[in-house]
Amino acid sequence: MGDNVYVGNAGKDAALDRGWLLGHFKDTDDPRHSEAVEIKWGVHPRGDERLQWVRGEERTALLVLISGRFRVELPGRSVLLQEQGDFVVWGRGVDHSWFAEEESVVLTVRWPSVPGYAVTRRDEDRSPGVAPVR
């Protein structure tokens, strides 16, 4: 990595950090570190769902379906991504959640890369539906 280049495989690398390939959470000397954008290769088994809604979103997001059937829940609207390349974009202030209707692979791009959105199952047990999720 001395030449500021990283070569990897989204499927293999994603397994190392809950799907996240690029963002503020990578080491600062890693070419995948960015405070401008986050990129996730999300592999979701059928029935997988977000632990809780993201509330008070401070980022813009783009979610692109690679394979499967994936539902994104937005306030007052449900968006079904079912054909490869289907995508949805939402901006700051839009709460959201999701559900994998079939085994799915989705590419998520969010900007900017903002610390403080991770939640654990323990956090969910204490405050369901309130804490933001990365």
Buried (B, 14 or more C-beta within 10 A) or exposed (E): EEEEEEEEEBEEBBEEBEBBBBBBBBEEEEBBBBEEBBBBBBBBEEEBEBBBBBBEBEBBBBBBBBEBBBBBBBEEEEBBBEEEEBBBEBEEEBBBBBBBBEBBBBBBBBBBBBEEBEBEEEBBEEEEEEBBBB
